[in-house]
Amino acid sequence: MSKTITIHGSIGMSGDREVFIGITSANILHSLSFADVLNEETGNGYQRRFNPRHSLDFRRYIQTPNSTTIPLTLNLRPSSINSWKIKTLKTGTSQLIIQKNAGKIFAQVDCQHRLSHLSDLEISLPFMTFLGLDIREEMEIFSIINSKAKGLSTSLLDYHESKLVSDLAVEKPELYVALYLNDYSESPWYKQLDLGGEKTSGITRKASLRTMQKAVKRFLSQTNILTDTEPESVAKLISDFWNAIARLLENEWANPRKHFLTKGIGVYSLMSLAADIYQETHVQKEQYDINYFSGVLSDFIYLIDWSSNGHFVGLGGESGVQQALEIIRKTRQKSKLKMVSHGQ
């Protein structure tokens, strides 16, 4: 009995990358491949979380008359180099020869949902595999292929970008700060942002990485803080602001599904509020800490109804964010006027 699996095909170039193109049965490709889904707890992997419905839809379709698909995209990583070899024949065609005990050596660059439910089907499928891309190169290609894909999490693409740029704090400070909030253990957002990968069990996601990144960008644009403050210090300041919010609105923070506090409306408007507070005072930058923000916010934040039946019902989009911000600003202004009148 042969100790190898032989797949006939051709060696060629896809752009500037060498590839092997072949056709084999779905069950063989399934048995030899894996999807490297992003594990949000460890940071390993890079692909979107699995969608069973999407996969089962393809299984049903590919078994119907006249069905077809574009080639599946795979990669044989350098770590699997001893498990396979390419043999070029005199005819000009090639053979991909794989050890039967090689295990799952193909990384599914773009075919996770097409292959996942085909373990028992012998339907022929075309495929193209890169030869020896490392995981960073794989991630880059995955992002390019899927950047406009319907249903692909924009937060996952943001996470890819954070791994691909050379200096994140300089090139994408808003993404740097958003990831800081998710990765810094002292942040109230620690492991709470949805990155688009496999979620950590037992944790309720409060917002997406894309939402937080866009909200942070509002703060950066409004304050121009990066002109004289390092991104690391900005990240700490914003973390302190959110710690103050979580401290003062403990019930709302603990029940995100019933409140607007950590939804887009809340995140965007509160980041603009943080910018207001930063711009209007003349304290030393080092004084912007949890206690400072808590003191300022405690004067009025309790007066706002963040519940799903409260002040922000029916608000949506950019105009909704602006309306929410105006509600917060007016509430704060009324609070200041009351304190002035009481002090006279």
Buried (B, 14 or more C-beta within 10 A) or exposed (E): EEEBBEBEBEBEEEEEBEBBBBEBBBBBBBBBBBBBBBBBEEEEBBBBBEEEEBBEBBBEEBEEEEEEBEBBBBBBBEEBEEBBEBEEEEEEEBBBBBBEEBEEBBBBBBBBBBBBBBEEBEEEBBBBBBBBBEBEBBBBBBBEEBEEEEEBBBBBBBBBBBBBBEEBBEEBBBBBBBBBBBBBEEBBBBBBBBBBBBBEEEEEBBBBBBBBBBBBBBBBEBBEBBEEBEBEBBBBBBBBBBBBBBBBBEEBBEBBEEBBBBBBBBBBBBBBBBBBBBEEEEEEEEEBBBEBBBEBBEBBBEEBBBBEEEBBEEBEEEEBBBBBBEBBBEBBEEBEEEEEEEEE
